[in-house]
Amino acid sequence: MYTQHFVRGNQSLAHAPSIAGFYGVYTALAQEFSVSYNVRFSRPIMNHTKKDMWTNLRLEVANGYMPMQNLLQDIVTDTSFGYEQAIDKLFHQKVNTPSFVVLANGGSPTKHG
């Protein structure tokens, strides 16, 4: 376990707990918001079939799809992204696995969706 520190030039962009060897962000604190990723399947994970696993792997490399942990890393390290831009990107980017994301801006509640 370690904490990733994303820095560009002299600017600190985000911090994220991580496990050595994993690529991407599962939970992070950026300048304007925090983000947390969790996976949810429609049936218990023990009942997943080989077809489900191959579908997930195929979507990892499918055109237009992105692994959620890579999407979150892009969002927290892009200096042009604020809270609203992060919401927009999360709503419109296709991802490889069923999941949910908690995005918090620390300000007033905003309704989306």
C-alpha positions, 0 to 999 in steps of 0.5 A: 500500500502507498499513496500516489501523489499526482504532480505536474510541474510544481502543482499537486493535482491529486492524492490516491491510496493504491496497491503496488502493481495496480494501475489507475485510481479507485479513490482519490482526492483532487483539487476540487472534488473527491471520487470513489469507485465501487463495482456492482454486479446484477448477480452474486459474483460467485455465479459469474460465468466465463462469458461474463469474464470474457465480456469484461476483458473484451470491453477493456480494449473495445473502441470507445470503452475505458476501464473505470480506474483509468477514467478516474485517473484521467479525471483527477489529473486533468487540470481542466476538470472541475466538479461539473466537468468530472460529472459530465465525463462520468455520465458520457464515457462508456466503461467496461464494468458495472459500477458506481462512483461517488463524486463529492465537491464539498460544496452545496448539493447539486442534482444531476441525472 
